[in-house]
C-alpha cells in the first residue's frame, strides 16, 4: 500500500503517487466508498526545510481534491 521514493543524486526531492483504489471512508458520519490514493514525498533535508515540504504536499492534496482548482492550475 505504501512505498518510500528514493532520492538519487542530483535529485532534491521526489513525489510518489500511488494507485487509486476504492476504499470505505467516513464522511459526515456516514460510510462511503471513495477513490483514494496515497502520496509519498521524500526529500533531502540538507537542501529542503521540512516545513516547506509539508506545505508543498498539503497544496498538492488541496489541488487534487478539488477538480476546479486542478483545472485552474493546469490552464
PQR file with spaces between the fields and no chain letter, atoms N, CA, C, O and H, PARSE charges and radii, in Angstrom:
ATOM       1  N    UNK     1       0.814   -1.195    0.000 -0.4000 1.5000
ATOM       2  CA   UNK     1       0.000    0.000    0.000 -0.0000 2.0000
ATOM       3  C    UNK     1       0.861    1.265    0.000  0.5500 1.7000
ATOM       4  O    UNK     1       0.501    2.269   -0.615 -0.5500 1.4000
ATOM       5  N    UNK     2       1.987    1.209    0.687 -0.4000 1.5000
ATOM       6  CA   UNK     2       2.842    2.377    0.797 -0.0000 2.0000
ATOM       7  C    UNK     2       4.221    2.077    0.220  0.5500 1.7000
ATOM       8  O    UNK     2       4.638    0.923    0.124 -0.5500 1.4000
ATOM       9  H    UNK     2       2.279    0.394    1.187  0.4000 1.0000
ATOM      10  N    UNK     3       4.903    3.127   -0.155 -0.4000 1.5000
ATOM      11  CA   UNK     3       6.270    3.000   -0.640 -0.0000 2.0000
ATOM      12  C    UNK     3       7.012    4.279   -0.282  0.5500 1.7000
ATOM      13  O    UNK     3       6.404    5.325   -0.057 -0.5500 1.4000
ATOM      14  H    UNK     3       4.564    4.064   -0.077  0.4000 1.0000
ATOM      15  N    UNK     4       8.310    4.180   -0.233 -0.4000 1.5000
ATOM      16  CA   UNK     4       9.140    5.344    0.026 -0.0000 2.0000
ATOM      17  C    UNK     4       9.997    5.606   -1.194  0.5500 1.7000
ATOM      18  O    UNK     4      10.898    4.824   -1.498 -0.5500 1.4000
ATOM      19  H    UNK     4       8.804    3.330   -0.415  0.4000 1.0000
ATOM      20  N    UNK     5       9.728    6.714   -1.908 -0.4000 1.5000
ATOM      21  CA   UNK     5      10.563    7.037   -3.065 -0.0000 2.0000
ATOM      22  C    UNK     5      11.996    7.326   -2.611  0.5500 1.7000
ATOM      23  O    UNK     5      12.211    7.946   -1.569 -0.5500 1.4000
ATOM      24  H    UNK     5       8.996    7.350   -1.661  0.4000 1.0000
ATOM      25  N    UNK     6      12.947    6.883   -3.383 -0.4000 1.5000
ATOM      26  CA   UNK     6      14.360    7.078   -3.055 -0.0000 2.0000
ATOM      27  C    UNK     6      14.896    8.278   -3.830  0.5500 1.7000
ATOM      28  O    UNK     6      14.778    8.348   -5.053 -0.5500 1.4000
ATOM      29  H    UNK     6      12.771    6.380   -4.229  0.4000 1.0000
ATOM      30  N    UNK     7      15.482    9.213   -3.103 -0.4000 1.5000
ATOM      31  CA   UNK     7      16.085   10.398   -3.709 -0.0000 2.0000
ATOM      32  C    UNK     7      17.482   10.020   -4.181  0.5500 1.7000
ATOM      33  O    UNK     7      18.328    9.628   -3.377 -0.5500 1.4000
ATOM      34  H    UNK     7      15.578    9.156   -2.109  0.4000 1.0000
ATOM      35  N    UNK     8      17.722   10.137   -5.470 -0.4000 1.5000
ATOM      36  CA   UNK     8      19.027    9.832   -6.062 -0.0000 2.0000
ATOM      37  C    UNK     8      19.747   11.125   -6.418  0.5500 1.7000
ATOM      38  O    UNK     8      19.119   12.094   -6.846 -0.5500 1.4000
ATOM      39  H    UNK     8      17.034   10.456   -6.123  0.4000 1.0000
ATOM      40  N    UNK     9      21.043   11.141   -6.243 -0.4000 1.5000
ATOM      41  CA   UNK     9      21.840   12.310   -6.615 -0.0000 2.0000
ATOM      42  C    UNK     9      21.703   12.520   -8.119  0.5500 1.7000
ATOM      43  O    UNK     9      21.869   11.537   -8.841 -0.5500 1.4000
ATOM      44  H    UNK     9      21.553   10.354   -5.896  0.4000 1.0000
ATOM      45  N    UNK    10      21.422   13.679   -8.655 -0.4000 1.5000
ATOM      46  CA   UNK    10      21.387   15.001   -8.062 -0.0000 2.0000
ATOM      47  C    UNK    10      19.984   15.476   -7.668  0.5500 1.7000
ATOM      48  O    UNK    10      19.772   16.678   -7.508 -0.5500 1.4000
ATOM      49  H    UNK    10      21.286   14.478   -8.068  0.4000 1.0000
ATOM      50  N    UNK    11      19.040   14.575   -7.513 -0.4000 1.5000
ATOM      51  CA   UNK    11      17.679   14.960   -7.139 -0.0000 2.0000
ATOM      52  C    UNK    11      17.667   15.558   -5.738  0.5500 1.7000
ATOM      53  O    UNK    11      18.516   15.249   -4.902 -0.5500 1.4000
ATOM      54  H    UNK    11      19.212   13.599   -7.643  0.4000 1.0000
ATOM      55  N    UNK    12      16.681   16.423   -5.504 -0.4000 1.5000
ATOM      56  CA   UNK    12      16.493   17.024   -4.190 -0.0000 2.0000
ATOM      57  C    UNK    12      15.249   16.446   -3.527  0.5500 1.7000
ATOM      58  O    UNK    12      15.199   16.311   -2.304 -0.5500 1.4000
ATOM      59  H    UNK    12      15.991   16.674   -6.183  0.4000 1.0000
ATOM      60  N    UNK    13      14.247   16.105   -4.332 -0.4000 1.5000
ATOM      61  CA   UNK    13      13.000   15.553   -3.795 -0.0000 2.0000
ATOM      62  C    UNK    13      12.324   14.707   -4.867  0.5500 1.7000
ATOM      63  O    UNK    13      12.587   14.853   -6.061 -0.5500 1.4000
ATOM      64  H    UNK    13      14.288   16.214   -5.325  0.4000 1.0000
ATOM      65  N    UNK    14      11.451   13.827   -4.412 -0.4000 1.5000
ATOM      66  CA   UNK    14      10.670   13.013   -5.339 -0.0000 2.0000
ATOM      67  C    UNK    14       9.317   12.740   -4.699  0.5500 1.7000
ATOM      68  O    UNK    14       9.226   12.407   -3.517 -0.5500 1.4000
ATOM      69  H    UNK    14      11.237   13.708   -3.442  0.4000 1.0000
ATOM      70  N    UNK    15       8.270   12.889   -5.504 -0.4000 1.5000
ATOM      71  CA   UNK    15       6.898   12.667   -5.048 -0.0000 2.0000
ATOM      72  C    UNK    15       6.386   11.378   -5.669  0.5500 1.7000
ATOM      73  O    UNK    15       6.376   11.229   -6.891 -0.5500 1.4000
ATOM      74  H    UNK    15       8.345   13.159   -6.464  0.4000 1.0000
ATOM      75  N    UNK    16       5.963   10.454   -4.826 -0.4000 1.5000
ATOM      76  CA   UNK    16       5.404    9.196   -5.300 -0.0000 2.0000
ATOM      77  C    UNK    16       3.886    9.242   -5.251  0.5500 1.7000
ATOM      78  O    UNK    16       3.305    9.549   -4.210 -0.5500 1.4000
ATOM      79  H    UNK    16       5.972   10.575   -3.834  0.4000 1.0000
ATOM      80  N    UNK    17       3.247    8.940   -6.363 -0.4000 1.5000
ATOM      81  CA   UNK    17       1.788    8.852   -6.432 -0.0000 2.0000
ATOM      82  C    UNK    17       1.426    7.384   -6.578  0.5500 1.7000
ATOM      83  O    UNK    17       1.934    6.698   -7.465 -0.5500 1.4000
ATOM      84  H    UNK    17       3.719    8.690   -7.208  0.4000 1.0000
ATOM      85  N    UNK    18       0.563    6.913   -5.722 -0.4000 1.5000
ATOM      86  CA   UNK    18       0.213    5.507   -5.704 -0.0000 2.0000
ATOM      87  C    UNK    18      -1.086    5.257   -6.466  0.5500 1.7000
ATOM      88  O    UNK    18      -1.775    6.195   -6.866 -0.5500 1.4000
ATOM      89  H    UNK    18       0.150    7.471   -5.002  0.4000 1.0000
ATOM      90  N    UNK    19      -1.404    4.007   -6.656 -0.4000 1.5000
ATOM      91  CA   UNK    19      -2.582    3.585   -7.394 -0.0000 2.0000
ATOM      92  C    UNK    19      -3.871    4.097   -6.716  0.5500 1.7000
ATOM      93  O    UNK    19      -3.985    4.074   -5.491 -0.5500 1.4000
ATOM      94  H    UNK    19      -0.844    3.245   -6.331  0.4000 1.0000
ATOM      95  N    UNK    20      -4.818    4.550   -7.516 -0.4000 1.5000
ATOM      96  CA   UNK    20      -6.128    4.963   -6.999 -0.0000 2.0000
ATOM      97  C    UNK    20      -6.975    3.707   -6.803  0.5500 1.7000
ATOM      98  O    UNK    20      -7.149    2.908   -7.723 -0.5500 1.4000
ATOM      99  H    UNK    20      -4.726    4.569   -8.512  0.4000 1.0000
ATOM     100  N    UNK    21      -7.497    3.548   -5.584 -0.4000 1.5000
ATOM     101  CA   UNK    21      -8.352    2.401   -5.285 -0.0000 2.0000
ATOM     102  C    UNK    21      -9.606    2.876   -4.560  0.5500 1.7000
ATOM     103  O    UNK    21      -9.604    3.938   -3.938 -0.5500 1.4000
ATOM     104  H    UNK    21      -7.355    4.197   -4.837  0.4000 1.0000
ATOM     105  N    UNK    22     -10.650    2.105   -4.641 -0.4000 1.5000
ATOM     106  CA   UNK    22     -11.878    2.411   -3.915 -0.0000 2.0000
ATOM     107  C    UNK    22     -11.744    1.878   -2.494  0.5500 1.7000
ATOM     108  O    UNK    22     -11.416    0.710   -2.286 -0.5500 1.4000
ATOM     109  H    UNK    22     -10.651    1.242   -5.146  0.4000 1.0000
ATOM     110  N    UNK    23     -12.005    2.760   -1.503 -0.4000 1.5000
ATOM     111  CA   UNK    23     -11.904    2.385   -0.097 -0.0000 2.0000
ATOM     112  C    UNK    23     -13.060    3.005    0.681  0.5500 1.7000
ATOM     113  O    UNK    23     -13.571    4.060    0.307 -0.5500 1.4000
ATOM     114  H    UNK    23     -12.271    3.709   -1.671  0.4000 1.0000
ATOM     115  N    UNK    24     -13.468    2.351    1.757 -0.4000 1.5000
ATOM     116  CA   UNK    24     -14.510    2.954    2.600 -0.0000 2.0000
ATOM     117  C    UNK    24     -13.918    4.085    3.437  0.5500 1.7000
ATOM     118  O    UNK    24     -12.843    3.943    4.020 -0.5500 1.4000
ATOM     119  H    UNK    24     -13.053    1.493    2.061  0.4000 1.0000
ATOM     120  N    UNK    25     -14.627    5.202    3.487 -0.4000 1.5000
ATOM     121  CA   UNK    25     -14.239    6.339    4.322 -0.0000 2.0000
ATOM     122  C    UNK    25     -15.478    6.870    5.028  0.5500 1.7000
ATOM     123  O    UNK    25     -16.599    6.650    4.567 -0.5500 1.4000
ATOM     124  H    UNK    25     -15.500    5.317    3.013  0.4000 1.0000
ATOM     125  N    UNK    26     -15.286    7.564    6.135 -0.4000 1.5000
ATOM     126  CA   UNK    26     -16.401    8.155    6.868 -0.0000 2.0000
ATOM     127  C    UNK    26     -16.474    9.632    6.508  0.5500 1.7000
ATOM     128  O    UNK    26     -15.510   10.374    6.695 -0.5500 1.4000
ATOM     129  H    UNK    26     -14.376    7.743    6.509  0.4000 1.0000
ATOM     130  N    UNK    27     -17.616   10.051    5.994 -0.4000 1.5000
ATOM     131  CA   UNK    27     -17.883   11.453    5.655 -0.0000 2.0000
ATOM     132  C    UNK    27     -19.200   11.860    6.305  0.5500 1.7000
ATOM     133  O    UNK    27     -20.238   11.253    6.042 -0.5500 1.4000
ATOM     134  H    UNK    27     -18.399    9.448    5.842  0.4000 1.0000
ATOM     135  N    UNK    28     -19.161   12.879    7.149 -0.4000 1.5000
ATOM     136  CA   UNK    28     -20.357   13.369    7.839 -0.0000 2.0000
ATOM     137  C    UNK    28     -21.069   12.235    8.582  0.5500 1.7000
ATOM     138  O    UNK    28     -22.297   12.155    8.578 -0.5500 1.4000
ATOM     139  H    UNK    28     -18.317   13.371    7.363  0.4000 1.0000
ATOM     140  N    UNK    29     -20.294   11.368    9.212 -0.4000 1.5000
ATOM     141  CA   UNK    29     -20.870   10.289    9.998 -0.0000 2.0000
ATOM     142  C    UNK    29     -21.406    9.114    9.204  0.5500 1.7000
ATOM     143  O    UNK    29     -22.003    8.202    9.776 -0.5500 1.4000
ATOM     144  H    UNK    29     -19.296   11.432    9.216  0.4000 1.0000
ATOM     145  N    UNK    30     -21.203    9.120    7.888 -0.4000 1.5000
ATOM     146  CA   UNK    30     -21.687    8.037    7.031 -0.0000 2.0000
ATOM     147  C    UNK    30     -20.505    7.379    6.326  0.5500 1.7000
ATOM     148  O    UNK    30     -19.544    8.047    5.943 -0.5500 1.4000
ATOM     149  H    UNK    30     -20.718    9.861    7.423  0.4000 1.0000
ATOM     150  N    UNK    31     -20.590    6.063    6.163 -0.4000 1.5000
ATOM     151  CA   UNK    31     -19.541    5.338    5.449 -0.0000 2.0000
ATOM     152  C    UNK    31     -19.846    5.403    3.955  0.5500 1.7000
ATOM     153  O    UNK    31     -20.942    5.050    3.518 -0.5500 1.4000
ATOM     154  H    UNK    31     -21.371    5.521    6.475  0.4000 1.0000
ATOM     155  N    UNK    32     -18.865    5.857    3.182 -0.4000 1.5000
ATOM     156  CA   UNK    32     -18.998    5.956    1.729 -0.0000 2.0000
ATOM     157  C    UNK    32     -17.802    5.272    1.076  0.5500 1.7000
ATOM     158  O    UNK    32     -16.726    5.188    1.668 -0.5500 1.4000
ATOM     159  H    UNK    32     -17.976    6.144    3.537  0.4000 1.0000
ATOM     160  N    UNK    33     -17.993    4.793   -0.126 -0.4000 1.5000
ATOM     161  CA   UNK    33     -16.887    4.250   -0.909 -0.0000 2.0000
ATOM     162  C    UNK    33     -16.363    5.380   -1.787  0.5500 1.7000
ATOM     163  O    UNK    33     -17.105    5.965   -2.576 -0.5500 1.4000
ATOM     164  H    UNK    33     -18.867    4.861   -0.607  0.4000 1.0000
ATOM     165  N    UNK    34     -15.081    5.675   -1.640 -0.4000 1.5000
ATOM     166  CA   UNK    34     -14.475    6.781   -2.383 -0.0000 2.0000
ATOM     167  C    UNK    34     -13.184    6.316   -3.040  0.5500 1.7000
ATOM     168  O    UNK    34     -12.572    5.332   -2.625 -0.5500 1.4000
ATOM     169  H    UNK    34     -14.478    5.199   -0.999  0.4000 1.0000
ATOM     170  N    UNK    35     -12.786    7.049   -4.077 -0.4000 1.5000
ATOM     171  CA   UNK    35     -11.483    6.812   -4.696 -0.0000 2.0000
ATOM     172  C    UNK    35     -10.416    7.432   -3.802  0.5500 1.7000
ATOM     173  O    UNK    35     -10.487    8.614   -3.466 -0.5500 1.4000
ATOM     174  H    UNK    35     -13.283    7.848   -4.414  0.4000 1.0000
ATOM     175  N    UNK    36      -9.430    6.629   -3.422 -0.4000 1.5000
ATOM     176  CA   UNK    36      -8.376    7.072   -2.514 -0.0000 2.0000
ATOM     177  C    UNK    36      -7.022    6.749   -3.140  0.5500 1.7000
ATOM     178  O    UNK    36      -6.848    5.705   -3.769 -0.5500 1.4000
ATOM     179  H    UNK    36      -9.372    5.669   -3.695  0.4000 1.0000
ATOM     180  N    UNK    37      -6.069    7.661   -2.958 -0.4000 1.5000
ATOM     181  CA   UNK    37      -4.687    7.406   -3.343 -0.0000 2.0000
ATOM     182  C    UNK    37      -3.778    7.881   -2.224  0.5500 1.7000
ATOM     183  O    UNK    37      -4.187    8.676   -1.378 -0.5500 1.4000
ATOM     184  H    UNK    37      -6.211    8.509   -2.447  0.4000 1.0000
ATOM     185  N    UNK    38      -2.573    7.404   -2.223 -0.4000 1.5000
ATOM     186  CA   UNK    38      -1.596    7.818   -1.224 -0.0000 2.0000
ATOM     187  C    UNK    38      -0.480    8.583   -1.920  0.5500 1.7000
ATOM     188  O    UNK    38      -0.114    8.285   -3.057 -0.5500 1.4000
ATOM     189  H    UNK    38      -2.241    6.758   -2.910  0.4000 1.0000
ATOM     190  N    UNK    39       0.055    9.576   -1.213 -0.4000 1.5000
ATOM     191  CA   UNK    39       1.189   10.348   -1.694 -0.0000 2.0000
ATOM     192  C    UNK    39       2.365   10.089   -0.764  0.5500 1.7000
ATOM     193  O    UNK    39       2.199   10.017    0.454 -0.5500 1.4000
ATOM     194  H    UNK    39      -0.242    9.818   -0.289  0.4000 1.0000
ATOM     195  N    UNK    40       3.537    9.951   -1.335 -0.4000 1.5000
ATOM     196  CA   UNK    40       4.763    9.801   -0.546 -0.0000 2.0000
ATOM     197  C    UNK    40       5.776   10.816   -1.054  0.5500 1.7000
ATOM     198  O    UNK    40       6.102   10.831   -2.241 -0.5500 1.4000
ATOM     199  H    UNK    40       3.672   10.010   -2.324  0.4000 1.0000
ATOM     200  N    UNK    41       6.268   11.654   -0.169 -0.4000 1.5000
ATOM     201  CA   UNK    41       7.262   12.658   -0.544 -0.0000 2.0000
ATOM     202  C    UNK    41       8.555   12.374    0.203  0.5500 1.7000
ATOM     203  O    UNK    41       8.576   12.312    1.432 -0.5500 1.4000
ATOM     204  H    UNK    41       6.004   11.641    0.796  0.4000 1.0000
ATOM     205  N    UNK    42       9.614   12.205   -0.541 -0.4000 1.5000
ATOM     206  CA   UNK    42      10.952   12.075    0.041 -0.0000 2.0000
ATOM     207  C    UNK    42      11.764   13.274   -0.416  0.5500 1.7000
ATOM     208  O    UNK    42      11.668   13.694   -1.569 -0.5500 1.4000
ATOM     209  H    UNK    42       9.596   12.256   -1.540  0.4000 1.0000
ATOM     210  N    UNK    43      12.567   13.827    0.492 -0.4000 1.5000
ATOM     211  CA   UNK    43      13.377   14.986    0.121 -0.0000 2.0000
ATOM     212  C    UNK    43      14.649   14.999    0.950  0.5500 1.7000
ATOM     213  O    UNK    43      14.729   14.379    2.010 -0.5500 1.4000
ATOM     214  H    UNK    43      12.645   13.486    1.429  0.4000 1.0000
ATOM     215  N    UNK    44      15.629   15.709    0.449 -0.4000 1.5000
ATOM     216  CA   UNK    44      16.919   15.836    1.111 -0.0000 2.0000
ATOM     217  C    UNK    44      16.828   16.967    2.133  0.5500 1.7000
ATOM     218  O    UNK    44      16.716   18.136    1.765 -0.5500 1.4000
ATOM     219  H    UNK    44      15.565   16.212   -0.413  0.4000 1.0000
ATOM     220  N    UNK    45      16.875   16.617    3.408 -0.4000 1.5000
ATOM     221  CA   UNK    45      16.743   17.619    4.475 -0.0000 2.0000
ATOM     222  C    UNK    45      17.901   18.613    4.497  0.5500 1.7000
ATOM     223  O    UNK    45      17.794   19.671    5.118 -0.5500 1.4000
ATOM     224  H    UNK    45      16.966   15.667    3.707  0.4000 1.0000
ATOM     225  N    UNK    46      18.992   18.288    3.834 -0.4000 1.5000
ATOM     226  CA   UNK    46      20.109   19.228    3.774 -0.0000 2.0000
ATOM     227  C    UNK    46      19.793   20.387    2.844  0.5500 1.7000
ATOM     228  O    UNK    46      20.411   21.447    2.940 -0.5500 1.4000
ATOM     229  H    UNK    46      19.078   17.429    3.330  0.4000 1.0000
ATOM     230  N    UNK    47      18.827   20.191    1.936 -0.4000 1.5000
ATOM     231  CA   UNK    47      18.503   21.203    0.933 -0.0000 2.0000
ATOM     232  C    UNK    47      17.118   21.811    1.172  0.5500 1.7000
ATOM     233  O    UNK    47      16.934   23.017    1.005 -0.5500 1.4000
ATOM     234  H    UNK    47      18.325   19.330    1.859  0.4000 1.0000
ATOM     235  N    UNK    48      16.148   20.984    1.562 -0.4000 1.5000
ATOM     236  CA   UNK    48      14.756   21.419    1.698 -0.0000 2.0000
ATOM     237  C    UNK    48      14.343   21.361    3.167  0.5500 1.7000
ATOM     238  O    UNK    48      14.513   20.338    3.830 -0.5500 1.4000
ATOM     239  H    UNK    48      16.297   20.005    1.697  0.4000 1.0000
ATOM     240  N    UNK    49      13.801   22.470    3.664 -0.4000 1.5000
ATOM     241  CA   UNK    49      13.261   22.514    5.020 -0.0000 2.0000
ATOM     242  C    UNK    49      11.976   21.676    5.059  0.5500 1.7000
ATOM     243  O    UNK    49      11.150   21.763    4.151 -0.5500 1.4000
ATOM     244  H    UNK    49      13.663   23.301    3.126  0.4000 1.0000
ATOM     245  N    UNK    50      11.814   20.876    6.096 -0.4000 1.5000
ATOM     246  CA   UNK    50      10.644   20.009    6.219 -0.0000 2.0000
ATOM     247  C    UNK    50       9.327   20.769    6.199  0.5500 1.7000
ATOM     248  O    UNK    50       8.326   20.246    5.711 -0.5500 1.4000
ATOM     249  H    UNK    50      12.485   20.805    6.833  0.4000 1.0000
ATOM     250  N    UNK    51       9.306   22.005    6.725 -0.4000 1.5000
ATOM     251  CA   UNK    51       8.075   22.810    6.724 -0.0000 2.0000
ATOM     252  C    UNK    51       7.658   23.149    5.293  0.5500 1.7000
ATOM     253  O    UNK    51       6.471   23.113    4.969 -0.5500 1.4000
ATOM     254  H    UNK    51      10.120   22.430    7.121  0.4000 1.0000
ATOM     255  N    UNK    52       8.618   23.475    4.442 -0.4000 1.5000
ATOM     256  CA   UNK    52       8.302   23.761    3.037 -0.0000 2.0000
ATOM     257  C    UNK    52       7.772   22.507    2.337  0.5500 1.7000
ATOM     258  O    UNK    52       6.823   22.575    1.555 -0.5500 1.4000
ATOM     259  H    UNK    52       9.582   23.504    4.705  0.4000 1.0000
ATOM     260  N    UNK    53       8.387   21.381    2.624 -0.4000 1.5000
ATOM     261  CA   UNK    53       7.950   20.123    2.016 -0.0000 2.0000
ATOM     262  C    UNK    53       6.529   19.782    2.460  0.5500 1.7000
ATOM     263  O    UNK    53       5.723   19.320    1.652 -0.5500 1.4000
ATOM     264  H    UNK    53       9.157   21.326    3.259  0.4000 1.0000
ATOM     265  N    UNK    54       6.217   20.003    3.725 -0.4000 1.5000
ATOM     266  CA   UNK    54       4.873   19.727    4.231 -0.0000 2.0000
ATOM     267  C    UNK    54       3.848   20.645    3.574  0.5500 1.7000
ATOM     268  O    UNK    54       2.759   20.201    3.210 -0.5500 1.4000
ATOM     269  H    UNK    54       6.871   20.378    4.381  0.4000 1.0000
ATOM     270  N    UNK    55       4.191   21.928    3.420 -0.4000 1.5000
ATOM     271  CA   UNK    55       3.261   22.864    2.756 -0.0000 2.0000
ATOM     272  C    UNK    55       3.057   22.484    1.293  0.5500 1.7000
ATOM     273  O    UNK    55       1.944   22.579    0.775 -0.5500 1.4000
ATOM     274  H    UNK    55       5.075   22.289    3.715  0.4000 1.0000
ATOM     275  N    UNK    56       4.121   22.057    0.631 -0.4000 1.5000
ATOM     276  CA   UNK    56       4.004   21.617   -0.757 -0.0000 2.0000
ATOM     277  C    UNK    56       3.057   20.426   -0.863  0.5500 1.7000
ATOM     278  O    UNK    56       2.169   20.405   -1.716 -0.5500 1.4000
ATOM     279  H    UNK    56       5.025   21.980    1.052  0.4000 1.0000
ATOM     280  N    UNK    57       3.250   19.435    0.005 -0.4000 1.5000
ATOM     281  CA   UNK    57       2.402   18.245   -0.015 -0.0000 2.0000
ATOM     282  C    UNK    57       0.947   18.610    0.267  0.5500 1.7000
ATOM     283  O    UNK    57       0.041   18.089   -0.385 -0.5500 1.4000
ATOM     284  H    UNK    57       3.971   19.452    0.698  0.4000 1.0000
ATOM     285  N    UNK    58       0.717   19.493    1.223 -0.4000 1.5000
ATOM     286  CA   UNK    58      -0.644   19.940    1.537 -0.0000 2.0000
ATOM     287  C    UNK    58      -1.275   20.621    0.333  0.5500 1.7000
ATOM     288  O    UNK    58      -2.449   20.394    0.041 -0.5500 1.4000
ATOM     289  H    UNK    58       1.453   19.916    1.753  0.4000 1.0000
ATOM     290  N    UNK    59      -0.518   21.447   -0.364 -0.4000 1.5000
ATOM     291  CA   UNK    59      -1.034   22.143   -1.556 -0.0000 2.0000
ATOM     292  C    UNK    59      -1.376   21.151   -2.669  0.5500 1.7000
ATOM     293  O    UNK    59      -2.404   21.296   -3.330 -0.5500 1.4000
ATOM     294  H    UNK    59       0.436   21.632   -0.127  0.4000 1.0000
ATOM     295  N    UNK    60      -0.528   20.151   -2.878 -0.4000 1.5000
ATOM     296  CA   UNK    60      -0.810   19.121   -3.885 -0.0000 2.0000
ATOM     297  C    UNK    60      -2.117   18.408   -3.542  0.5500 1.7000
ATOM     298  O    UNK    60      -2.939   18.167   -4.426 -0.5500 1.4000
ATOM     299  H    UNK    60       0.307   20.033   -2.340  0.4000 1.0000
ATOM     300  N    UNK    61      -2.312   18.071   -2.280 -0.4000 1.5000
ATOM     301  CA   UNK    61      -3.545   17.401   -1.851 -0.0000 2.0000
ATOM     302  C    UNK    61      -4.756   18.291   -2.092  0.5500 1.7000
ATOM     303  O    UNK    61      -5.778   17.817   -2.587 -0.5500 1.4000
ATOM     304  H    UNK    61      -1.644   18.266   -1.562  0.4000 1.0000
ATOM     305  N    UNK    62      -4.659   19.580   -1.750 -0.4000 1.5000
ATOM     306  CA   UNK    62      -5.768   20.517   -1.973 -0.0000 2.0000
ATOM     307  C    UNK    62      -6.146   20.571   -3.451  0.5500 1.7000
ATOM     308  O    UNK    62      -7.330   20.571   -3.787 -0.5500 1.4000
ATOM     309  H    UNK    62      -3.828   19.965   -1.348  0.4000 1.0000
ATOM     310  N    UNK    63      -5.169   20.617   -4.322 -0.4000 1.5000
ATOM     311  CA   UNK    63      -5.427   20.714   -5.762 -0.0000 2.0000
ATOM     312  C    UNK    63      -6.039   19.426   -6.286  0.5500 1.7000
ATOM     313  O    UNK    63      -6.966   19.469   -7.095 -0.5500 1.4000
ATOM     314  H    UNK    63      -4.206   20.618   -4.049  0.4000 1.0000
ATOM     315  N    UNK    64      -5.540   18.287   -5.843 -0.4000 1.5000
ATOM     316  CA   UNK    64      -6.074   17.004   -6.309 -0.0000 2.0000
ATOM     317  C    UNK    64      -7.517   16.804   -5.848  0.5500 1.7000
ATOM     318  O    UNK    64      -8.331   16.253   -6.589 -0.5500 1.4000
ATOM     319  H    UNK    64      -4.787   18.252   -5.186  0.4000 1.0000
ATOM     320  N    UNK    65      -7.841   17.247   -4.633 -0.4000 1.5000
ATOM     321  CA   UNK    65      -9.178   17.033   -4.074 -0.0000 2.0000
ATOM     322  C    UNK    65     -10.247   17.884   -4.744  0.5500 1.7000
ATOM     323  O    UNK    65     -11.417   17.500   -4.750 -0.5500 1.4000
ATOM     324  H    UNK    65      -7.179   17.695   -4.031  0.4000 1.0000
ATOM     325  N    UNK    66      -9.881   19.018   -5.303 -0.4000 1.5000
ATOM     326  CA   UNK    66     -10.853   19.929   -5.912 -0.0000 2.0000
ATOM     327  C    UNK    66     -10.550   20.035   -7.402  0.5500 1.7000
ATOM     328  O    UNK    66      -9.561   20.654   -7.793 -0.5500 1.4000
ATOM     329  H    UNK    66      -8.931   19.331   -5.298  0.4000 1.0000
ATOM     330  N    UNK    67     -11.394   19.437   -8.231 -0.4000 1.5000
ATOM     331  CA   UNK    67     -11.119   19.403   -9.672 -0.0000 2.0000
ATOM     332  C    UNK    67     -11.101   20.800  -10.293  0.5500 1.7000
ATOM     333  O    UNK    67     -10.388   21.024  -11.271 -0.5500 1.4000
ATOM     334  H    UNK    67     -12.198   18.934   -7.914  0.4000 1.0000
ATOM     335  N    UNK    68     -11.868   21.737   -9.747 -0.4000 1.5000
ATOM     336  CA   UNK    68     -11.832   23.106  -10.284 -0.0000 2.0000
ATOM     337  C    UNK    68     -10.449   23.726  -10.063  0.5500 1.7000
ATOM     338  O    UNK    68      -9.919   24.395  -10.950 -0.5500 1.4000
ATOM     339  H    UNK    68     -12.447   21.554   -8.952  0.4000 1.0000
ATOM     340  N    UNK    69      -9.869   23.505   -8.884 -0.4000 1.5000
ATOM     341  CA   UNK    69      -8.518   24.002   -8.618 -0.0000 2.0000
ATOM     342  C    UNK    69      -7.514   23.303   -9.524  0.5500 1.7000
ATOM     343  O    UNK    69      -6.579   23.925  -10.027 -0.5500 1.4000
ATOM     344  H    UNK    69     -10.299   22.962   -8.164  0.4000 1.0000
ATOM     345  N    UNK    70      -7.715   22.010   -9.726 -0.4000 1.5000
ATOM     346  CA   UNK    70      -6.812   21.243  -10.575 -0.0000 2.0000
ATOM     347  C    UNK    70      -6.816   21.812  -11.988  0.5500 1.7000
ATOM     348  O    UNK    70      -5.754   22.008  -12.579 -0.5500 1.4000
ATOM     349  H    UNK    70      -8.474   21.504   -9.318  0.4000 1.0000
ATOM     350  N    UNK    71      -7.984   22.075  -12.527 -0.4000 1.5000
ATOM     351  CA   UNK    71      -8.082   22.613  -13.887 -0.0000 2.0000
ATOM     352  C    UNK    71      -7.532   24.028  -13.960  0.5500 1.7000
ATOM     353  O    UNK    71      -6.884   24.377  -14.947 -0.5500 1.4000
ATOM     354  H    UNK    71      -8.847   21.916  -12.047  0.4000 1.0000
ATOM     355  N    UNK    72      -7.771   24.864  -12.935 -0.4000 1.5000
ATOM     356  CA   UNK    72      -7.272   26.234  -12.975 -0.0000 2.0000
ATOM     357  C    UNK    72      -5.744   26.258  -12.874  0.5500 1.7000
ATOM     358  O    UNK    72      -5.105   27.146  -13.440 -0.5500 1.4000
ATOM     359  H    UNK    72      -8.297   24.580  -12.133  0.4000 1.0000
ATOM     360  N    UNK    73      -5.150   25.295  -12.160 -0.4000 1.5000
ATOM     361  CA   UNK    73      -3.696   25.219  -12.062 -0.0000 2.0000
ATOM     362  C    UNK    73      -3.080   24.785  -13.379  0.5500 1.7000
ATOM     363  O    UNK    73      -1.988   25.230  -13.734 -0.5500 1.4000
ATOM     364  H    UNK    73      -5.669   24.574  -11.700  0.4000 1.0000
ATOM     365  N    UNK    74      -3.777   23.911  -14.111 -0.4000 1.5000
ATOM     366  CA   UNK    74      -3.263   23.391  -15.380 -0.0000 2.0000
ATOM     367  C    UNK    74      -3.440   24.405  -16.487  0.5500 1.7000
ATOM     368  O    UNK    74      -2.544   24.593  -17.310 -0.5500 1.4000
ATOM     369  H    UNK    74      -4.664   23.550  -13.823  0.4000 1.0000
ATOM     370  N    UNK    75      -4.591   25.062  -16.517 -0.4000 1.5000
ATOM     371  CA   UNK    75      -4.884   26.024  -17.580 -0.0000 2.0000
ATOM     372  C    UNK    75      -4.349   27.343  -17.211  0.5500 1.7000
ATOM     373  O    UNK    75      -4.488   28.301  -17.971 -0.5500 1.4000
ATOM     374  H    UNK    75      -5.319   24.909  -15.849  0.4000 1.0000
